[in-house]
Amino acid sequence: MQNLIFSNLVHGVAVQHQSQIIKKHGLRLLHYFEDYKRKNEFQVFLCFGDPTSPVPSALEFIDECLPKSVVVGGLSSPTKSGISSLALNDQVLAPGTVAGVALSGNAGFALHSVTAQGALGIGPTFKVTSGRLNLVHTLDAEPALSQVQKVALTAIRAQPRLAQLLQNSLLVGLTESDESTKQDFLIRTVVGATSDGAIAIGDNTISENSTRLRIHVRDGETARTELDNLLQRYSLERAITGFSGVRPSAILLCACNGRGKNMFRESNFEINKLSSVFTSSDEASPDVSSIPVAGFFANGEIGPTGAVIPSSSSDDKKSTYLHGFTSVIAFIYDDLDSSDLHEKDDDNLPPQEQGREV
């Protein structure tokens, strides 16, 4: 495991072109990334910051330099502004720092991520036909605010409980995909509307005729449903890709401090849910209680969207985002660790069962 610090000098780094990111730390990090990429089939980073850290810039930097990387982590919650809330080894880091830890392991080392944003989509998925940065002017060639109002009225007629959610936590999901069955939306808040019927959202990546948008809402019930669906999906993909029966070496959970008991009305809800990933046929790891789990309640969570299992045969890369009201779960696998565990378990089996493939 190697340590890597992105200092607050990343504030001035542009990430659009390689020539622009080669500055001071950028040059040093670029050399480091190139060496790391040569030595590791999968590039895995844990990334941490505080609310004043230039995390989005750092994430774009990593995504551009290491297109197949998986990055997870979160932001600290300092008790007041201007104080240090991050440390790496024995070093206390200045406010505004982004701390990154690059992971590597044995053959087959991998990190799988599940990002639960807690939101439920309602109504159709629209194309942004006019908009830029954080403003959406038209959806499917109609004023955006008008389209939102139509979706809201239809949803409330079908499910009256959605009325308060739409009033208190109106969200949108963004994607660049037009495949309606394969969308992992990036959830962002609606922060306002303009007099000409446009809506403003908490993100500046709107791209005309490219971005797709769907209205979402969030509460404890929708968060439970989405977490169940994502873990079921990950469990299935895990089996398909050959990880069924393989025990993770560790699990990292970075959950928003607005989730937990505040959202689910019970303690340890998400930790307990992790057991659902490991079915009864997963003899190597029947439940999560024997797997080391670490994490913290965050003030912003870092990860891609959906459930991600990296593949060396795929060129697909999911961008890394800073989320809110989200839980990012990282399942860390190391083949040698898993083999060692199987060997230890084998010693405790009856003679007729020893050597049986698990």
N, C-alpha and C positions, 0 to 999 in steps of 0.2 A: 504494500500500500504506500502510495506516495502522496505527499502534501503539496498543494499548489494554492497560492494566494493571488487573487485578483485585487489589486489595491484600488483605492478610490480614483486613481488616475484613469481608470476605464471610463470615467465620466466623459472624457474628451475623445474617446475612440469612436470613429465611424466604422460601420460594419458592412457598408454596401460593396466595397471593393477591397481586394487583398492589399492593394497599394496603400489604402487609407488606414488599415488596421496595424501596419507595421510601424509602431511608435513605442518607444521605451518598453513598457511591459508587454505591449502587443508583439514586438519582435521576439522577445524572450519566450513568451507563451506560444507563439507560432512555431518556433523551433521545438519546444517541448511537445506540442501536439503532434508534430510530424514524426518525432521519434516514438512517441507513445502509440501512434497509429500503426507504425511498422511492427511493433512488438506485440500488439494486441488485436485479435480479430474483432472483438467487440469493445467499444470504448464506453466506459461507465464512469459517471461522475456524481458525487454528492455535492450539492451547492447550497450555501447558506449565506444569509445576509441579514441586515436589519432594515427597518422601514425607510432609511435614508440611503441605502445602498443602490448602486446602478445595476440592479439585477437584470432587467430586461436587456440592457446592452451586453452584459456578460453572457446571457443565454444566447443571444444572436451571434455573438463572437464564437461560442463553442459550436453552435449549429452550423455555422459557415465553415469553420476549420475542420470539424469532424462530423460529416454529414450522417454517419451511421451511429452516432453517440446516443446514449440514453442518459438523461440528466434528471435527478430528483432531489428534493430538499425542501427548504422552507425559510421563512424569515422569523427572527426572534421578536419578542415582545418586551422591549425595554420599559422600565417603570417610568422613565421620563426622557425627554429628548436630550441629545447631546452626551449621553453616557454610553460606555462600552457595554455590549451585551453578547459579544462573540469572543471565543478563545480557540486557539489551535495549538495542541500540545501544551507547552508552558507559556505561550505568547498570548497576551490580551490584545485583541485587535481594535483599532480605532473605529469610531462610528463611521459608517459609510463604506466599510470594507465588504467585499464579496469574498468569502472563503470557499475554495473548492478542494475536494479530495478526490483524486483519481484512483480508481480501484483496478486491480488486476489479480489474476489467480491462476489456477491450473488449467489444463486443456478443457475447453467447454465452459469456462467461467462465463456467467451471464447474469444480467439483471432484467427481470420482468417488472413492468409497472402497471398499476391499476389506478386510474384517477377518477374519483367519484365526486362529481360536482353538485349532486343532490337535487337536480332540476328535472322537471317534467315538461316535455314539449306538448304544446296544444296548437291545433290548427295546422294549416299546410306550411310547406317550406317555400318561401318566396325567393325570387332573384332580385338582387339590388340593381335596379335598372338606372338609377341615378343616385350618386352619392360619392363621398370622398372623405378620407380620414375618419372622423368620428360622427359624421352627419350622413343620415340616410334620407334622401328626398323622396324617392319613389320605390315601391315594391311591386313588381310585375306591372310597371307603368302606371300605377295608381299612387296617390299621395300616401306616404308611409303611415302617418298618423291615422288616416281613414282605414287602412288595412288592419292596423292594430285594433282599432275600435270594433271592426266587424268580427275579428277573431274572438275578442273578449266577450262580446254579446252572445255569440254562438256558444262559447264554452260555458258561460254562466247559466244559460238555459239548460244545458245538459247536466252541469254539475254546479249547483248554487254555491257550494263551499269555495269555489274558485274566485268568487267575487272579492273577498277580502285579500286573497293572495295577489290578485291582479292589481289591486289598489296599493298594497303595501310592498310588494316585491316583484314588480314587473321586470322581467329579464328577457334577453334575446340570446339565441344560440347562433353562432357564426360558423360557417364551413366554406371551403372552396370546392367541395365535392357536389356534383349533381346526381349522385347515386343515392336515391332516397332511402334505400335499405342498408346503407353502409356509412351512415353519417355519425361521426363523433363530433358533437358541437362544442365549440368554445363558448362558455357561458359568460356573459357580460351584462351589467346593469343598464337600464334605460335611465338616463340622468335628466332628460328634459325634452321639450318639443319647441319648435319655432312657430311663428305666426303663419307661415306658409305651408304648414303641415308636415314638416320634416321632423325626425326624431334624432336626438343625440344620445350616443351610447358611450360607455366607459371603455373605449378602445379606439385606436386610430388606424386600424388596418383595413377599413372598408375599401373595397375595390369595385368600381362600377362594372356591371355585367359579369363579374366573377364571383363575388361573395354571395352565398346563399344565407338566408336568415329565417329563423323560426322563433315564434314567441314561446317563452318558458316561464314557469313559476317554481317556487321552492318552499317547502316546509318539511317538518319531520317525516310526514307520511311519504312525500315524494322522494326524500332522501333515502328512506328505508328501501323503497321499491327499486330505486336506481342502483343502490349498493348491492342488493340481492342479484339484480340482473347482470351487473358487471362481474361479480364474483362467479356467477354461473357461466358466463361467457368465457372468463379467464380459465376456469376449471376445464371447460371443453377444449379450448385452444391448447391448454397445457397438455392434455391427453393426446391431441392430434399431433403435436410437435415432439412427442416422445418423452415428456417430462412426468407423465403419470408414474407414480411409484418412486420418483426422485425427490428426496427431501431437500428443501432449501437450507442453506447454511445459516441464514438469518433473514429476518423480516424487519424492514424499517417503515414506520407509520408516522407521517407528518399530517396532523389533522388541524383544521382551523379551530381557533379557540372559541368560535361561535357554534361549533358542533358539539360533540360529546353529550353530556347530560342536558345541556341547554336545548339541543335539537331533538334528541331521541327520548328524553324523559327517563333514561336509565343509565347507570354507570357501565363502562366497559363494553358498550354495545358493539362498536366496530372491531375491537380486539376479539370478542367472542365470535363475531361473524366470520373471521378468518378461517375458522375450523371448517366452514362449508366448502372451502377450496379442496380439501383433502378428503376424498370419499373413502368409504369403508374398504374399497378395493386397493387403495393406496397403502399397502402394507408397510412401506418404508416410513411413512409419516401419517399415521391415522388421525392425528389432530395437531393443533398448533401448540399445545401446552409444552411439548418437548423441544420446540424450536425457539432459539433466542429472538425476542422481539424488543426493539427499542424505538424511541421516537419522542415526539413532543407536540404540544399544542402550539400552533404557529400563528403568525400575524400575516400570512400570505404563504401559499404553497406552490412548489415548483415541480413541474412534470409535463409530459405530453397530455393528450386527451385519450380517453378510452382505455382499453387493455392492450398493452404492447409487449409482444414477444419478439425480440430482434432475430433476424435471420440473415445469415451470411450470403444466401442466394437471392436476397431481395434488395433492390436499390431504393425501396420506399423509405422515406424518412419523415417521421412526425416531428413537427416543430415543438420546441419546449416553451412553456408559458408560465407566467406568474398568475396564479388563480386566487380566488377568494371563496370562503365558505365551502372548502373542498378538503377531501382527504386523499393524499397520495400515498399509495402502498407500494413498496419495493420488495420483491422477492429475489433474494440473492442466492445464486446457485454456484457451486464449485464441485466439479466432478469428483475430484480426489477426496474431498470431504465426504461426499455421499457414499463413495466406495468404501471408505474407511468405516463409516457407520454401519454399512451393510455387513462388513466383515465382523465387526464387533457383535452385531445382532446375531450373526450366524453361529458364533461360539455358544450362544445360549439356547439354541434350538435343539430339539431331540435329534439323535443320530440320523433317523430316517428322513428328517427335514433339512439337514445341513447340506449346503450346496445348491438348494433349490433356488431358482431365479426369482427375485422379487422386484 
